[in-house]
Amino acid sequence: MELSDYIRILRKNWLVLLVLTVLGFVTALGYTLTRTPTFESSSTVFVSTQAGGTAAELQQGSTFTQARINTYVGLATAPVVLTPVIEELGLPRTAAQLAEEVRASAGLNSTLITVTVANPNPSEAASIANAIADSLATVIPQLEPASSNGSSPIRLSRVRDAEPAAAPSSPNVSLNLGLGLLLGLTLGAVAAVSRTMLDNRVRTPRDAEQITGAPGIGAIAFDAKAKERPLIVHADPLSPRAESFRALRTNLQFLDMGGRSSFVVTSSIPSEGKTSTTINLAIALADAGKRVALLDADLRKPKVAEYLGIEGGAGLTDVLIGRASVNDVMLPWGGRSLYVLPAGKIPPNPSELLGSRQMSALLDMLERDFDVVLCDAPPLLPVTDAAILSRATSGALMVVSVARTTRHQLTGATEALNTVGAKLAGFVMSMVPTRGPDSYYAAYGYGYGYGYGYKLSPAEQAKSKRKAKKADGGRAALPAADEGAFDELGFASRRESREASRES
């Protein structure tokens, strides 16, 4: 992943990051407040040799002292040194317990031993440090072998007395709180990245493109009122969501489909917005002057007639079984160059009908007489209808709902198309958030505020509502250019009519 991806992850999981950071701070604060303050006092002992008057003898003595200094440091916590201190001060603990409070050290190439004592009582810490220094100065000469004159060659002198500390050495409040913040922040970042890595849902166009291998041709913003006004291009053409469908219309025209112009609009699972996407795209294409044929090829749960407010009792099923002609059941809608073929009655064998020779012939006829043919098909994972129908069209358009579709579902839907040899022309991201790191702005680099911040005037709004109410969903004949000799499906091609007129 790139740096921008990590920034997006942190922005998206800012609440997790904040909670864990605060939790780390509170934990460190609680730990600090529950610790008993400890005071440290240090006493310093100087180790020297008593024998020798010449420079060579002094050098030899210094070398001997430095060689033994680490041994003397170890003796500072030995019972032989601490027991006299306990007896002298009357301490209510053993030598082993006292040793836990004592720390002795010596610098490199130095003959100074520093004895440090940590104790909750600063005065007691200073007294113990001084007593240990005195005990060390007494015990070590007794342990060292005597020289020829009967005296010890080693002499220890206390050169710095321990003083009661004015402030506790631990707990270190600022250090503990800083570590708590850092630990909480680190855990928050790890949790955010892990959560994103384990998230199996498709959230960005990059995710969909990696799975499908197809280009993204549009993004439809999430609209909380989408169910109330599904036909947004018709009801509110100046809204940001309607503009996203016009952008989809523009991108669709740049797809190279080998001269064909029929598409199956489908999705992986239900409720991803495929039907509303198909209808709004058809309206946007018709508004651009395209002759559009909209087919409700969802012969299991048809919704096109319901959304458009037209009679759907007869339609595609009747045409495929030869019960009706296309001219009888295909209806113009909305005063545009948009013609709708409802699904008709739900048949017992939808897959067989959509994969029949009659369906292929119907699509061929419609492609010759219309600029674009859009087929609203069922989802790919529950049934095979869309995959079968895609073979007879120029390609499929996959609607992918952000944060609803999982990677496994999208992979399965893509494989269903590949298995039958159908082409996935592109995918459309639906329900794209308008805020946050996964928003329309972050995913596509532009937003709704660019040129679409205006609203309709009251008069224009009233006119738009009147226009929506007058949308002609009734039964009407096709234009005269489409009338003529009908084939076995009951539909005449405009090209055949022109050729017949030339011959005559």
QUIPESUL-V162695 format. One record per backbone hydrogen bond with DSSP energy under -0.5 kcal/mol. CO is the residue of the C=O (numbers start at 1). NH is the residue of the N-H. E is the energy in kcal/mol with one decimal. If there is no record, write none. Layout:
# QUIPESUL-V162695
co->[CO/CO]
nh->[NH/NH]
e->[E/E]
This chain:
# QUIPESUL-V162695
co->[2/2/3/4/5/6/7/8/9/11/13/14/15/16/17/18/19/20/21/22/23/24/25/26/27/28/29/30/31/32/38/38/39/41/43/44/44/45/46/48/54/55/56/57/58/59/60/61/62/63/64/65/68/69/70/71/72/73/74/75/78/78/79/81/82/83/84/85/86/86/91/94/95/96/98/98/99/101/103/105/107/111/112/112/113/113/114/114/115/116/117/119/120/121/122/123/124/125/126/127/128/129/130/131/132/133/134/135/136/138/139/140/140/145/147/151/153/155/157/157/160/170/171/172/173/174/175/176/177/178/179/180/181/182/183/184/185/186/187/188/189/190/191/192/193/194/195/200/201/202/204/205/206/207/208/209/215/215/218/219/220/223/225/230/231/231/232/236/239/240/241/242/243/244/245/246/247/248/249/251/252/255/257/261/262/262/263/263/264/264/265/266/267/268/273/274/275/276/277/278/279/280/281/282/283/284/285/286/290/291/291/292/292/293/293/294/295/295/297/303/304/305/305/312/315/316/317/318/318/319/325/325/326/329/329/331/333/336/337/338/339/340/340/341/342/343/345/349/350/351/353/356/357/358/359/360/361/362/363/364/365/366/372/373/374/374/375/375/376/379/384/385/386/387/388/389/390/395/396/396/396/397/397/398/398/399/399/400/401/401/405/406/407/408/409/410/411/412/413/414/415/416/417/418/423/423/426/427/427/428/429/430/432/433/436/439/440/440/441/447/448/449/457/458/459/460/461/462/463/464/465/466/468/471/473/479/480/482/487/489/490/491/493/494/495/496/497/498/499/500]
nh->[5/6/7/8/9/10/11/12/13/14/17/18/19/20/21/22/23/24/25/26/27/28/29/30/31/32/33/34/35/35/169/170/119/117/115/159/160/113/157/155/58/59/60/61/62/63/64/65/66/67/68/69/72/73/74/75/76/76/77/78/81/82/83/85/86/87/88/89/90/91/93/98/99/100/101/102/102/118/116/114/110/47/107/114/45/115/105/116/43/103/41/39/122/125/126/127/128/129/130/131/132/133/134/135/136/137/138/139/140/142/143/143/144/153/150/147/50/48/46/159/44/38/173/176/177/178/179/180/181/182/183/184/185/186/187/188/189/190/191/192/193/194/195/196/197/198/199/407/203/403/208/209/210/211/212/213/217/427/429/221/432/226/229/232/234/235/236/239/243/244/245/246/247/248/249/250/251/252/253/254/255/257/260/373/394/395/265/375/266/397/377/399/380/381/277/278/279/280/281/282/283/284/285/286/287/288/290/289/292/371/372/294/339/295/374/341/297/376/299/307/308/309/310/344/319/320/321/323/324/322/328/329/330/331/342/340/336/338/292/333/294/331/342/296/316/317/347/353/354/355/356/360/361/362/363/364/365/366/367/368/369/370/293/263/295/376/265/377/297/383/388/389/390/391/391/392/393/264/398/425/426/266/399/400/428/268/401/430/404/405/202/410/411/412/413/414/415/416/417/418/419/420/422/421/396/425/398/217/218/400/220/402/222/440/439/443/444/446/445/450/452/451/461/462/463/464/465/466/467/468/469/470/471/473/311/482/483/492/490/326/327/487/497/498/499/500/501/502/503/504]
e->[-0.5/-1.6/-2.3/-2.3/-2.3/-2.4/-2.4/-2.5/-2.1/-1.1/-2.4/-2.7/-2.8/-2.4/-1.9/-2.6/-2.5/-2.4/-2.1/-2.9/-2.5/-2.3/-2.4/-2.9/-2.6/-2.3/-2.5/-1.4/-0.6/-0.8/-2.8/-1.4/-2.6/-2.6/-3.3/-1.9/-1.5/-3.0/-2.4/-3.0/-2.2/-2.4/-2.3/-2.4/-2.5/-2.2/-2.1/-2.4/-2.4/-1.8/-1.3/-1.0/-1.8/-2.1/-1.8/-1.5/-0.7/-0.9/-1.1/-1.5/-1.4/-2.3/-2.8/-0.7/-2.3/-2.2/-2.4/-2.5/-1.5/-1.4/-1.3/-2.2/-2.2/-0.9/-1.6/-0.5/-0.9/-2.3/-3.2/-2.9/-1.5/-2.5/-0.6/-0.5/-3.1/-0.6/-1.8/-0.6/-2.7/-2.6/-2.0/-2.5/-0.6/-2.3/-1.8/-2.2/-2.5/-2.1/-2.2/-2.1/-2.5/-2.0/-2.1/-2.5/-2.8/-2.0/-1.1/-2.8/-2.0/-0.8/-1.5/-0.6/-2.0/-0.7/-1.9/-3.4/-2.1/-2.5/-3.6/-0.7/-1.8/-3.1/-1.1/-2.8/-2.6/-2.1/-2.6/-2.4/-2.4/-2.5/-2.9/-2.6/-2.6/-2.4/-2.7/-2.3/-2.4/-2.6/-2.7/-2.4/-2.5/-2.8/-2.5/-1.9/-2.7/-2.4/-0.8/-3.4/-0.6/-3.0/-1.7/-2.7/-2.1/-1.5/-2.9/-2.1/-0.5/-2.0/-2.4/-0.6/-2.5/-1.8/-1.7/-1.5/-0.6/-2.8/-2.5/-1.9/-1.9/-1.5/-1.1/-1.6/-2.1/-1.8/-2.3/-2.1/-2.4/-2.2/-1.2/-1.1/-1.3/-1.0/-1.1/-2.6/-1.5/-0.7/-0.6/-2.5/-0.6/-3.3/-2.2/-2.8/-3.1/-1.8/-1.7/-2.4/-2.4/-2.4/-2.2/-2.1/-2.4/-2.5/-2.4/-2.3/-2.5/-1.0/-2.1/-1.8/-0.7/-1.5/-1.9/-0.5/-2.6/-0.6/-2.9/-3.2/-1.3/-2.9/-1.5/-2.6/-2.5/-1.2/-1.9/-0.5/-1.7/-2.4/-1.7/-2.2/-1.4/-0.9/-0.9/-1.1/-2.4/-0.6/-0.5/-3.6/-1.3/-1.0/-2.5/-2.1/-3.1/-2.9/-0.6/-2.6/-3.3/-2.0/-0.5/-1.9/-2.5/-1.6/-1.3/-1.6/-2.5/-2.4/-2.3/-2.1/-2.3/-2.5/-2.5/-1.3/-1.3/-1.9/-2.4/-3.0/-3.2/-0.5/-3.1/-0.8/-1.2/-1.0/-2.3/-2.6/-2.1/-0.8/-0.7/-1.2/-1.1/-2.0/-0.5/-1.7/-1.2/-2.5/-0.6/-0.6/-3.2/-0.6/-0.5/-2.8/-1.5/-2.0/-3.3/-2.3/-2.5/-2.5/-2.3/-2.3/-2.4/-1.8/-1.4/-2.3/-2.3/-1.0/-2.4/-0.7/-2.5/-0.9/-2.3/-2.5/-0.7/-3.1/-3.6/-2.5/-3.0/-1.6/-1.6/-2.7/-1.8/-0.7/-2.2/-0.7/-0.6/-1.3/-2.8/-2.3/-2.2/-2.4/-2.3/-2.3/-2.2/-2.0/-2.1/-1.5/-1.1/-1.0/-0.6/-2.1/-1.6/-0.7/-1.8/-1.0/-1.1/-0.9/-1.8/-2.2/-2.3/-2.3/-2.0/-1.9/-2.1/-1.9]
